[in-house]
Amino acid sequence: MPLSTFSIATSHCLIGGRWAPCQSGETLDLIDPSDGATLCAIARGGASDIDAAVTAASTALSGDWGRATAAERGRILARIGVLVRDHTDELARIEAQDVGKPLSQARADVLALARYMEFYGGAADKVHGETIPYLDGYTVYTLREPHGVTGHIVPWNYPMQIIGRSVGAALAMGNACVLKPAEEACLTALAFAEIAQQAGLPDGALNVVPGLGAEAGAALSAHPGVHHLSFTGSVGTGKLIQKAAAENVVPVTLELGGKSPQVVFADADIDDALPFLVNAGIQNAGQTCSASSRILVQESRFAEVRDRMAERYGSLRVGPALSDPDVGPLVSLRQKEIVQGFLARGADLDCVAEGRIDADAPQGGAYVAPRLLVGAGPDHPLAQDEIFGPVQVLIPFTDEADAVAIANGTDYGLVASCWTADGARQFRMAKALRAGQVFLNNYGAGGGVELPFGGRGLSGHGREKGFEALYGFSVLKTVAARHG
């Protein structure tokens, strides 16, 4: 049993503080992507379980959780952060087996989850309203209040991090949460819920219902008792969730992926940029919404960057997650088929380098060797579509205007980066690039729990992380008192 130090059964839901099988009694097999073996069974929750979870969350809001002060909420979140750190090794191992990511990357995710709890624990009592100068005889002020019941549909690529940035922020603002983790990877969501109970989170403040997206996820999206939805995942599913929420006039935060560029000018420090150029594309086997899958290089340095990146690609080791390779397997054989389909569409491109799959990697694993491709024009499918695999495309550009046109030439707008020593160009590019986050001479800024994150266009809308997430998980109320 993967959750060896936790008391819960993996085939249970958490509803109203009680762990129990889903009402149908059905389960789903959870597969280890490193070898194709069954890890365990998880609950196949459905509409009735979601309804019970929403009811439990609503009850919590009229009980101890709804009466808790902001400072009390903050102390609970801080205790969760401490317990997460106490379980770092166990949680990292679970996440590595469940998702397929290298053990060291899974460990970084555990620490990020702890940091989210620390940040939102400290921020819970620091979200203030304001007074507004108005007419004589009036005092006007604003309040930030929770939405109520919030629904969280979390993907399989970064379960812990996304739970931290969505559930953590929602709880800090006093909402009660219903969490539907991905059916491909939900073990750390279950472990997190038990940790939250141990930290003293009142019953019903956090409810977890595993299951299929088309069943449990659809039921949560359409439930009339949910007052706000947060979703990270594919564009297609995001559209369905937004349509379902629209029937109940419910706000939605959507983070839907990207085709994020790194723009390398001729004056860039290539030695400094190289680790970022490669790692931002292969981390978590490229299964990252903010992955940098397009590398735009000014023509005079194109050959140099190509050769330097190819050298790094040639040394990449692909293997089982627990062996802590450079690149682990994809999350599933289905995802492997999707990535291979993209590679088939890119058969006209030149593969200048690829990683090496361990000779003893299990045959049942979902392994794809990382590939570095050249020869794609800006409109090529592999330069336009999100692959969600360890594949990067190098594209040359002539000048600044050409770079901006290519970088902004997709329907996505999540993250972008610019590498240049020219300070004026840095500010011009930061303004010109169409993205929710722009990094200058770096990429990712170490994860940035404090940094607002979200996209434009097909990358979605709304913001997570930092204080912006707290604003998103609250409703602004204006109070105008007339006193003469």
FIDREN-999821 format. One record per residue: residue in three letters; x, y, z of N, C-alpha, C, O, CB in turn. Coordinates in steps of 0.05 Angstrom, whole numbers, plus 5000, padded with zeros to 4 digits. Glycine has a CB too. Example, Ala and Ser with C-alpha at 12.3 -4.5 7.8 and 13.67 -1.06 7.14 Angstrom:
2
Ala526448865156524649105156526449345156528549345169522649115181
Ser525749555142527349795143525850015157526850235161528249885114
end
This chain:
484
Met501749765000500050005000501850255000503450285019498150005025
Pro501650424980503350664978503250845002505250955010502750814954
Leu500850885014500551075036501250935063499550915080497751185037
Ser503750845065504450665087504350795114503750665134507250555082
Thr504951055116504851185142502251335147502051465168507251385144
Phe500351305129497751435133495651225139495850995130496951605108
Ser493651305154491651105164489351065144487850875147490551195190
Ile489051235124486751215106486950985087489150885081486451475091
Ala484650895077484650705055484550865029482951055027482150505058
Thr486050785010486250944985483550934970483151104953488450844968
Ser481850734975479350714960477050864973474750814966478650414958
His477651044992475651195006475451484996477351594985476151185036
Cys473151615001472851894999472852015027472451885047470051964984
Leu473352275028473052425053470752625050470952805034475752575061
Ile468652575065466352745064465352805092464752625108464052615047
Gly465353065099464453145126466153035148465152985170461653065130
Gly468752995143470552895163470552595166472052485183469853015189
Arg469052455150468852155152470052035126469352105104465952065156
Trp471851835130472951685108471151445103470651285121475851595114
Ala470251405078468551185071468651135041469351315026465651235080
Pro467950885032467850835004465651014991463951115005467150534998
Cys465851044965463851194951461151044952461150804957464651254921
Gln459051174947456351054950455850824932454450634939454251264946
Ser457150824908456750594890458450354898457950134890457450684862
Gly460550404914462450194921464450124899466049954902460949954928
Glu464250274876466050214854468850334858469050534872464850314828
Thr470750214846473550324848474850334820473850224801475250144867
Leu477050474819478750494795481550404802482550464824478650784783
Asp482850274783485650194788487450434782487150584763486449964770
Leu489350474800491350684797493950554787494950364800491850844823
Ile495050644765497350514752499950664757500050914755496750484722
Asp502050514763504750634765505850664737506350464723506650454782
Pro506250914727507150954700510050864695510850844672506951244693
Ser511550804716514250714712514450424703516350344689515850734738
Asp512350264710512449974702509849864693509649634685513549814724
Gly507650024695505049934686503649764707501449664701505349774661
Ala504749724730503549564751501349724766501449964766505549464771
Thr499449574777497349704792498349774820499349604835494849524795
Leu498150034827498950124853496950054875497549954896499450424853
Cys494450114869492250074888489650134874489550204850492650254914
Ala487450114889484850194879484050454892484550504916482749974884
Ile482750634877481650884888478650884883477550744866482951134875
Ala477251054899474351064896473551184869474751364859473151244919
Arg471351074858470151184834467751344843465451264839469450964813
Gly468251584853466051754863464251844840465151864817467151984878
Gly461851904847459851994827458252234837458952364857458051774819
Ala456052284823454452524829453352514858453252724871452152534810
Ser452552284868451552274895453652334916453052464936450351994901
Asp456052254911458252314930458952614929459452734949460752154923
Ile458952724905459353014902457253174917457753364930459553104873
Asp454753084914452553224927452853214958452453404972449853094920
Ala453752974968454152954997456553135006456453255027454752665004
Ala458553154989460853314996460153614996461053765014463153264976
Val458553704977457653984976455954045001456154255012456154044950
Thr454253855008452553895032454353915057453854085074450553665035
Ala456353745059458153755082459654015083460054125104460153515081
Ala460554115060461954375059460154595068460954775083463054425031
Ser457654595059455754795066455254795096454955005109453154765051
Thr455054555107454654525136457054635152456654765173454254225143
Ala459454585142461854695155461754995156462755115176464354595141
Leu460755125136460655415135458755525156459155755165459755505108
Ser456755375165454955465186455755365213454355405233452055375180
Gly458055225214459055115239461755235247462255475244459354825237
Asp463455065258466055155269467755295248469055495254467554915281
Trp467855185224469555315204468555585196470155775193469655135179
Gly465955615193464855885186465256085208465356325202461955855179
Arg465455995233465756175255468756235262469256415277464456065280
Ala470556085249473456125255474356405246473556495224475055905241
Thr475956525262477156785254479256745233480256525229478156935278
Ala480056955219482156945200484756845212486256685200482657215186
Ala485356935237487756845250487756545257489756415254488257005276
Glu485356445264485056165270485455995245486755785245482356105283
Arg484356095223484755955197487655945190488755735182483156085174
Gly489056165194491856175188493555985204495355865194492956455192
Arg492855955230494355775247493955485238495855325239493455805276
Ile491555415229491155135219492755085194494054875192488155095214
Leu492755275176494355245151497255225158498755065145493755475132
Ala498255375177501055365184501655085195503854975190501755585205
Arg499854975212500354705223500354495200501954305201498254635243
Ile498654535180498754355157501454365144502554155137496454425137
Gly502554605141505154635128507354485144509054355132505954925126
Val507254495170509254355187508954055183511053915180508854425217
Leu506553955183506153665180506953565152507953345149503253595185
Val506453735132507353665105510353625104511353435093506453875084
Arg511753815116514653795118515553545133517453415126515954045131
Asp514053475154514753235170514452985153515852785159512953215194
His512752985133512252755116513552785088512752655069509252715112
Thr515652945086516853005060517652745045516952715022519253175063
Asp519152575058520152335043517852155034517952065011522052175061
Glu515852115051513651935044512052055021511351915002511851885069
Leu511352315024509752445003511252454976510052414955509052725011
Ala513852494977515452504952515352234938515152214914518352594957
Arg515652024954515651754942512851684930512751574908516351544963
Ile510751764944508051714934507651864908506651754888505951804955
Glu508452124907508052284883509652174860508752174837508752574889
Ala512152084865513851984844512551734832512451704807516651914854
Gln511551554849510351304838507751364824507151244803509751114861
Asp506251554834503551614824503651764797502251694778501951774844
Val505351964795505552134772507652044752507352074728506052424780
Gly509851924763512051844746514352044745516252004731511051794718
Lys514152254761516252454760518652364777518252224797515252724771
Pro521052444770523452374785523152454814521852644821525952514773
Leu524352284831524052314860524852594870523452704887525752104874
Ser527052704859527852974868525853184861525453374876530653044856
Gln524553154837522453354829520053324847518753514854521753314800
Ala519353074854517053024872517653144900515853254912516552724875
Arg520153124909520853244934520553544933519553664953523753164942
Ala521353664911520953954909518054034910517354244920522254054882
Asp516253864899513453914900512353904928510654064936511953714882
Val513353724944512553704973513253964987511654085001513853464987
Leu515654064983516554304996514954544986514454735001519554354991
Ala514154544960512554754950509754754963508754964970512154734919
Leu508654514967506054494981506254605009504554755018505154204982
Ala508454535023508854645050509054945049507955085067511354525063
Arg510455055030510755345027508155485022507655695032512855405005
Tyr506455355005503755475001502255495027500955695032502155304980
Met502355285043500955295069502055505087500555645101501055015082
Glu504755535087505955745103505156025094504456195109509055715102
Phe505256055067504556325056501656395062501156615072505056325026
Tyr499856215055497056275059496256275089494356415097495256085044
Gly497656115105497156135133497956405144496456515161498755925148
Gly500156515135500956785143499357005131499157225143503756825136
Ala498056955108496557165094493657175103492257375097496757125065
Ala492656965116489756945121488557185135486357275128489256695137
Asp490057305154488957535169490057805159490058005174489557505199
Lys491057805135492258045124490858135098491958305084495158005118
Val488558025093486958125070484958325080483058255094485457885055
His485458575074483858795086482058925066482658925042485758995098
Gly479959045076478359225059479559495059481859535067475459235069
Glu478059695050479059965049476660155053474360085050480460025022
Thr477360405062475360615063475460785038477660825027475660785089
Ile473260885029473061035004471961305010469661335019471260884983
Pro473461525004472361795008469961824990469961764966474562005001
Tyr467761935002465261954987463762204995465062405003463461704992
Leu461262214992459662454998459762525028460162355045456762414989
Asp459362785033459162875061456862725075454662705064458863175062
Gly457362635099455262485113455262185108453462055118452662595106
Tyr457162085094457361805088460161695097462161835095456961745058
Thr460161455106462561295109462261045093460460885096463161225140
Val464161005075464060775056466560605060468760705061463760865026
Tyr466060345062468360155065467759895051465459845044468960105095
Thr469759745046469459485032470359255050472059285068471059485006
Leu469159025045469758775060470458555039469358555017467458685078
Arg472258375047472758145031471557905045472257835068475858105027
Glu469757765032468357545044468657295026469057315002465357605047
Pro468557055038468856805022466456765003464256865009469156565041
His466956624981464756554963462856374977460356404975465856424938
Gly463856174992462255975005463455694999465555635010459255984994
Val462155534984463155274976464655304950463655404930460855064973
Thr467255224950468855234926469554954916470154774932471455404931
Gly469454924889470154664877472854684864473554884851468054584856
His474454474868477254464859477654214843477653994854479254484882
Ile478154244817478654014799481654024792482454204777476854014774
Val483153834803486053854802487153644783486253414783487253804830
Pro489053714766490153524746492253334758492853354782491453684723
Trp493253164741495152954750498053044749499752894760494752714734
Asn498753264737501553314733502953434757505253374762501953504709
Tyr501553604772502653724797500553724819499753934827503654014791
Pro499653494828497453484847498053654872496353814880496853204856
Met500353624884500953764909501154064905499954214921503453654922
Gln502554144885502854434881500154564875499654784885504754484857
Ile498554444859495954574852493954564874492354744877494854434827
Ile494054354890492454354915493354584933491654724944492754084930
Gly495954624935496954834952495955114943495155274960499854834953
Arg496155164917495555434908492555484905491755714904496955484882
Ser490955274903488055324900486555274927485255454937486855154878
Val486855034937485554964963486655144985485155235002485854674969
Gly489355174986490555345006489455625007488755725028493555355003
Ala489255744984488156014982485256024990484356215003488556134954
Ala483755834980480855824986480355795016478655935027479455594971
Leu481755615029481455575058482255825073480955905093483055335068
Ala484455955065485356195079483156415079482956565099487856305065
Met481556425058479456625057476856535070474956685071478856695028
Gly476856285081474456195096472456045080470255985089473156425107
Asn473155965055471355795039471555505050473455435064472155805009
Ala469555345043469655055047469954915020468554995001467054955063
Cys471654725019472554614993471654334987471454165005475554624991
Val470954284962470554014951472653974930472654114910467653974940
Leu474453774934476653724917476153464901475653254913479253704933
Lys476353494874476253254857479053224844479653354825474053284835
Pro480753044855483352994843483152834818481152704813485252864863
Ala485252844802485252694777485252394782486552294801487752774760
Glu483852244766483751954769486451814763486951594773481651834751
Glu488251954748490851834742492851864766494751714768492051974718
Ala492352054783494252114805492952264827492652514826496752264794
Cys492052124848490652264869491552184897490352274917487752204866
Leu493652024900494451934926495352154945494652144968496651724923
Thr496852344935497752554952495452744960495552874981499952714939
Ala493352754944490952904952489652774976488852914995488952924928
Leu489552514976488452364999490152405024489152445046488052064992
Ala492752375020494652415042494452695053494552735078497552355033
Phe494252895036494053175044491553215061491553355082493953365020
Ala489353085053486853115068487152995096486053115116484552975054
Glu488552775099488952665126490752845143490252885166490152375124
Ile492752955130494553145144492853385154493253485176496853245126
Ala491053485137489453715144487653645169487353815187487653805121
Gln486653405170485153315193486853315218486053415239483853045188
Gln489253205215491153195238491853475248492353515272493653055230
Ala491853665230492453945238490154095251490454315260493454095213
Gly487853965251485554085265483554225246481854375256486554285284
Leu483754175220481754295202479054185208478753935209482554245172
Pro477054345214474354245221473154065199473654105176472554475227
Asp471453885208470153705190468553855169467154045176468253505205
Gly468753775144467253895122468654135109467754215088464653975132
Ala470654245122472054465109473554375084473854535065474054595129
Leu474454125084475754005060474553735056474653565074478853995063
Asn473453685033472253435025473653334999474153504982469153455021
Val474253084997475652974974474052744962473452544975478552884982
Val473452774936471952564922473552484897473352624877469052654915
Pro475052264898476352174873474252064854472052004861478451954879
Gly475052034829473251924809473952024781475852174778470451994815
Leu472451944762472852024734471952314730470052414742471351834715
Gly473352454711472552724705469752744694468252934700474552844686
Ala469052554677466452554664464152494683461852544677466352364641
Glu464852394707462752334727462952524751461352704753463052034736
Ala464952484768465152654791465852944784464653134795467352544810
Gly467652984765468453254757466053404744465653634750470653244737
Ala464553264727462253394714460153464735458953674734461053204693
Ala459753284755457753334775458553574792456853744800457353094793
Leu461053604799462053834814461754094799460854294810464953794823
Ser462354084773462254324757459354434754458954674753463354274729
Ala457454254754454654324749453054354775450654424774453354124731
His454254304798452654304823451754584830453354764832454354174846
Pro449254614836448254884842449054984870448755224876445254884841
Gly450154814886451054894913453954984914454955054935450754674932
Val455354984890458155074889458155364880456755444861459754894869
His459755534894459655814889462055924874462156154865459455964915
His464055764870466455834855467855574847467955384862468456024871
Leu468955574822470355334812473255414804473655624792468855214788
Ser475055234810477855264802478655014787478354794797479755314827
Phe479655054763480454824746483154874733483655094722478254764725
Thr484854674733487254674717487254424700486854204710489854684736
Gly487754464674487654234656487454314627488454524620485354044663
Ser486254144611486254184582484154404574482354464589485553924568
Val484654514551482754714540479954604537478054734544483854834514
Gly479854364525477254244520475654204545473254274546477553984506
Thr476854094566475454044591474754314604472654344616477153874610
Gly476654514602476054774614473654904602472055024616478454954610
Lys473254864576470854984563468254844574466254984579471054944533
Leu468354584578466054444588465454534616463054574623466554144588
Ile467454574633467054664660465954944661464155004676469654654676
Gln466955114644465855394643462955394634461355554644467655564624
Lys462355224615459555214606457755114628455555224632459255034581
Ala458554914643456954804665456655014686454455054697458254554676
Ala458755154693458655364714456855594705455555714722461455464720
Ala456855654679455255874669452255824675450756014679455655914640
Glu451355574675448555514680447755604708445455674713448055214677
Asn449755614727449155694754450355974760450256074782450355504774
Val451356104739452556374741454656374763454656544781450356594747
Val456556184760458656144780461356234768461956154745458755854790
Pro462856394782465556474771467456234770467256044787466756694788
Val469256244751471156024747473956134743474356324729470355854722
Thr475856004756478656054751479755824734479555594742480356084778
Leu480755894710481655684691484555734685485455944677479955694665
Glu486155514688488955524679489255284660489255054669491055504703
Leu489555344634489155144614491655074597491354944576487055234596
Gly493955154606496355074591497455294573496555524575495654834574
Gly499355214557500755414541502555304520502955064518502255604558
Lys503755484505505855424486508055624490508655784472504755424456
Ser509255624514510855844524513555864511514955664509511155814553
Pro514256104501516856144488518956254506518456394525516456334465
Gln521456174501523756314511525156444487525756314467525756124527
Val525656714489526756864467529656934473530257064493525057124462
Val531456834457534356864462535557054441535656984417535756584461
Phe536357294450537557484432540557434430541757284446537057774442
Ala541757554410544657504404546457584427548657474430545457644379
Asp545557774443547257874465546857724491547957804512546758164469
Ala545357514490544757354515547157204524548857124508542357164510
Asp547257154550549356984562548356694559546756604575549857054593
Ile549356554540548356284534549056094556547555914562549556184507
Asp551456124568552155954591550055974613549355774625554956024601
Asp549256214618547256254639544556154631543056034647547056554646
Ala543856184606541156114596540755814592538555714595540556254570
Leu542955664586542655394577541055214596539255074587545355274573
Pro541655204622540155034640537155094639535454914640541155054668
Phe536455354637533655434637532355344610530055254610533355734641
Leu533855384588532755314562531855024561529754954550534755374540
Val533554844572532954554571531054474593529054344587535554394573
Asn531654544618530054444640527154524639525454384648531354534666
Ala526654764629523854864627522254704607519754734607523855154620
Gly523554554591522054384571521754094579519953964570523354404545
Ile523553994596523653714602522653654630522153424637526353594598
Gln522453854647521553804675518853664675517053734660521254064691
Asn518653464692516253294693515553184666513153164659513853464704
Ala517653104651517352994624515753174606514253084588515952724625
Gly516053434610514653634593511753664599510353814585514953554565
Gln510753524619507953524627507453754646506553714669506953254639
Thr507953994637507754234653506354454637507054504615510554334663
Cys504254564649502754774634504555004625504155114603500454884651
Ser506455074641508255294635510855204622512755354621508855454660
Ala510954954612513354854599514155034576512455134561512954564589
Ser516755074573517755224550518255034527520454924525520355394558
Ser516355004510516554814487517554954462518054814442513954684482
Arg517655224462518755374439521255534447521055684466516555564426
Ile523455494434525855644439526355814414527055704393528355464445
Leu526056074416526556264394529356384397529956504418524356484393
Val530956354376533756434378534456614355533756554332535656184378
Gln535756844361536557024339538556884320540256734329537857284351
Glu538256934295539556774274542556754278543756544273539056894247
Ser543856964287546856954289547856774311550156694311547857234295
Arg546056694330546856504351545356244349545656074367546356634378
Phe543756204328542055974327543655714327543055534343540355974302
Ala545655694311547255444309548555384336548755154344549355464287
Glu549655584349550955544375548955444396549555244410552155814384
Val546655564398544655474417543655194411543355034429542255674418
Arg543255144385542454874377544454664386543654464397542054864346
Asp546954714381549054524387549354484417549754264427551654604375
Arg549154704432549454694461547154544474547454374492549654974473
Met544754594464542354454474542454154466541753984482539754584464
Ala543354104442543553824433545553664450545053434456544453814404
Glu547653794458549553654476548253584502548653364513552053834481
Arg546753764513545353714539543253494535543053314551544053964550
Tyr541753504513539753294508540953024506539852824515538253364482
Gly543253004493544652744490545352614516545852374517547052774473
Ser545552774537546352664563543952604581544352504603548152854577
Leu541552664573539152624589538552334593538552174574536752764578
Arg538152254618537451974624534451954631533452114647539151864647
Val533151764618530251714622529951444636530951244627528651724595
Gly528451444658528151194672525951204693524551404695530751114685
Pro525750984709523650974730523851204750526051294756523850714745
Ala521551304759521451534776523151504801524651694809518651594784
Leu523051274814524451244839527551224836528951234856523451004854
Ser528451194811531351194807532351474803534751524800532051024782
Asp530551674805531151954803532752024778534952134780532752044827
Pro531651964754533052034729532652334722531452474738531951864706
Asp533752414700533252684690530252714682529052924687535052754667
Val529252504669526552504659525252244666526352024661526452554628
Gly522852254678521352004684519451934662519552054640519852034710
Pro517751734666515751664646513551874645513252034663514551394652
Leu512051874623509552024622507551894642507951674651508352034594
Val505352034648503651944669502151684662501351544680501652164675
Ser501851624636500251394628500951314600502251464585497251444630
Leu500251074592500650984565498951144546499651184523499950684562
Arg496551234555494951404538496351664531496251754509492251464552
Gln497651784552499152034547501451984528502152154511500052154573
Lys502751754531504951674513503951664484505351764466506151404521
Glu501551554479500451544452499951824441500351874418497851374452
Ile498952004458498452274449501052404440501152534419497152434472
Val503152384457505752504450506852384424507952524407507652474473
Gln506652114422507651984398506152074373507252094351507451684401
Gly503552134377501952244355503052514345503152564321499052264363
Phe503752684364504952944357507552904343508153044323505353114382
Leu509252714352511752674339511352574311512952634293513452464355
Ala509352414306508752324279507952564261508652564237506452114279
Arg506552764273505853004257508353174252508353334234503753164272
Gly510453124268512953274263515053114249517453164252513953374289
Ala514152914234516152744220517752894199519852804191514652504207
Asp516753124190518153284171520353454183521853584169516253464156
Leu520553454210522553614224525053454229525053204228521453724250
Asp527253594234529853454240530153434270529953624285532153614228
Cys530653184280531153144308534253154311535652984302530052864317
Val535153364324538053404326539253274351541653244353538653704327
Ala537553184369538453044393536152924408533853034406540153234412
Glu536652714423534652594440535952454464538252384463532852394424
Gly534352434485535352304509535452004506534751894486533652374533
Arg536451874527536851584527535151454548535351514572539851524532
Ile533451264539531851114558533550884569534850744554529250994544
Asp533550854595535150644608534550374595532250304590534550634638
Ala536650224590536349954578534649774595533249594585539049834573
Asp534749814622533149634639530549764649529349674668534849564664
Ala529649974635527150094642524849894637524849764616526650364626
Pro522949864656520849664652519349704626518749924618518949674675
Gln518749474613517349484587514549604589513549714569517149204576
Gly513349584612510549694615510449984621508250094625509149544636
Gly512750114623512850404630512150584607512450504583515550474641
Ala511250824613510351014592512651204585512451444589507951174602
Tyr514751094573517251244568517251364540516551234521519651074572
Val518051614538518551744513521251894516521552054534516251944505
Ala523051854497525651994498525252284492523952344472527651864479
Pro526352474507526152754501527452814474529452694466527652924522
Arg526152994459527153054432527353354428525753514437525252934411
Leu529553434414530053704406529753724376531253594361532853804416
Leu527853884366527153894338527754164326527354374339524153824335
Val528554164301528954414286527654384259526954154250532054474282
Gly527254604245526054604219523054684218521854684197526254334207
Ala521954744241519154824242518855124238520255274251517854734269
Gly517055194221516355484219514455554241513455374255515055544191
Pro513955804246512255894268509455774267508155754288512056184268
Asp508455694243505755594241505555294241503455184238504455704216
His507855154244507854864244506254764268506354894290510754754245
Pro504754544266503154444289504854404314503754464336501954174281
Leu507254324312508954284336509954544348510954544370511254104330
Ala509654764333510255024343507755174352507955394362511655184322
Gln505455054348502855174355501355034377500055154394501155204331
Asp501454764377499854604395501354514420503754464419498754364381
Glu499954504442501154404467501554104466499553954463499454484492
Ile503954014467504653724464504353584491503453354491507453694453
Phe505153704512505153594539506853344541506053134551502253524548
Gly509253374530511253164530513953294528514153534523510752954508
Pro516153134530518853254530519853314502521753184493520753054544
Val518653504490519253574462519553884461517754034469517053474442
Gln521853974450522254264446522954314417524254154404524554364464
Val521954544407522354624379524054884379523355074393519654664364
Leu526154884364527855124361527055274335526755154314530855054360
Ile526655534338525655704316527455954314527856084334522655784319
Pro528656004291530256254288528556504284526356484274532256224265
Phe529656734292528356984285530457194277532857154283526757094310
Thr529557404264531457604254531957834273534257884279530357714228
Asp529857964282530158204299527958204320526458014323530158464282
Glu527958424335526058434358523158414349521558274362526558694373
Ala522458554328519758544319518958264310516758174315519358744296
Asp520758124296520257854287519957674312518157494312522557754269
Ala521557714332521457544356518757574370517457384378523657614376
Val517757824372515157874385512957744369511157634380514758174388
Ala513057774343510957664326510757364329508557254331511457734297
Ile513157224329513156934332512256854360510656674364515956824326
Ala513356994380512656924408509656954414508556784428514257094428
Asn508457154403505657204407503857074387501457114387505057504407
Gly505056914369503556794347502156534352501756374334505356764325
Thr501256484377499656254383497156354398496956584404501156044400
Asp495256174403492756244417493156234447491356304462490556054409
Tyr495556154456496056144485497456394495498356564479497855904491
Gly497556424521498956654533499456614562498356764579497356914528
Leu500956414569501456354598504056464608504056634626501356054602
Val506256374597508956464606510656524582510356404561510256244624
Ala512556714586514556774566517056864579517056954602513556984546
Ser519356834565521856914576523557054555523356984531523456674588
Cys525157244564526957384545529757384556530257454580525957674540
Trp531657304540534457304548535957514531536257494507535757024543
Thr536857724545538357944532539858104553538858124576536458124515
Ala542058214545543658394563542758684560543658854576546558364558
Asp541058744541540159014535537859084554535658974551539359044506
Gly538359264573536359334593533859454581531659394589537459524613
Ala534159634561531859754548530159544534527759544535532759974529
Arg531559354521530159144507528558964527526358874521532058964490
Gln529758914550528358754570525558874576523658734577530058734595
Phe525459134580522959264587521059274563518659244566523459544598
Arg522159314539520459304515519259034512516859004506522059384490
Met520858824515519858554511517858484533515758354527522158354511
Ala518358564558516458494579513758614574511658494580517558604606
Lys513658854562511158974555509858854530507458834528511559274550
Ala511558764511510458674485509558384486507658314472512558704464
Leu510758214503510057934503507357884515506757984537512257774519
Arg505657734501502957684510502857434528502757214519500957644486
Ala503157484554503257264573502457354601502757594607506057134574
Gly501657174618500957244645503457284663503357434682499257034657
Gln505557154656508157184669510357224648510357084628508756944688
Val512157414653514457454635516957454653517057594673514257724619
Phe518857284645521357264660523657384643523957324620521956974668
Leu525257544656527557674642530157544652530757554676527557974647
Asn531557414634534057274640533757064662535457024679536157484649
Asn531456934662530856694678528356574668527156674649530656774709
Tyr527556354680524956234672523856084696525055894706525356034648
Gly521656174706520256044728520756164755519056144773521055764729
Ala523056304759523656434784523256254808522256344829521956684788
Gly524156004806524055824828521355744837520955664860525455944851
Gly519355754820516655674827514855904835512655924826516755474849
Gly515856084852514556334859511756304871509856394859514256484835
Val511656184895509056174909507756444912505356464911509456044937
Glu509356654915508356924919507557064894506357274895510357084934
Leu508256954870507957094845505257024831504856794825510257034827
Pro503557214826500957154812501457004786503257074771499457414807
Phe499756804782500156624759497556574745495456524758501456354768
Gly497556594719495156544703495656634674497756744669492656674715
Gly493756594657494256644629492256824615490456944628494356394615
Arg492556834589490856984571490156794548491456594544492157244561
Gly488056864533487356694510486656414519485256374539489556694490
Leu487656214504487055934511488455844536487955624545487755764488
Ser490156004547491355934573489555984597490155914619493956094576
Gly487156104592485256134613485056414624485956604612485855944635
His483756434647483456694660483256664690482756444700480956844649
Gly483556884704483756874733486656834741488356764725482056654745
Arg487256884767490056864776490156694801488556714819491157144782
Glu492256524802492956364825495556464836496956624824493056064818
Lys496256364860498756434874498656724885497056894875501156404855
Gly500256774905500357034916497757144928495856984931501457224896
Phe497657394933495257524943492957524923490657534930495757804953
Glu493657524897491557534877489757294879487357314874492857534849
Ala490757064887489056824891487056874914484756784912490756584897
Leu487957004935486157064957483857254948481557214956487657204980
Tyr484557444931482457624920480457454903478057504904483657854904
Gly481557274887479857114870477956924886475756864877481456944852
Phe478856834909477156664926475556814946474756714966478956464940
Ser475057074940473357234958471557414941471957454917475157404976
Val469457514954467557694942467857964955467957984980464657584944
Leu468058174940468258444950465458554956463758574938469858624930
Lys465058634981462558764989463059054996464959125010461258615013
Thr461459234985461659524991459459595011457059535006461459694965
Val460259735032458259815052458260125053460360245057458959705081
Ala455960245048455760535048453860615071451460565070454660645021
Ala454960745092453360825115452761125114454661285113454860755142
Arg450261195114449461475114448861555143447061435156446961525096
His450261755154449961815182449462115186449362205209452361725197
Gly449262275165448662555167451062735173450762975176446662595188
end
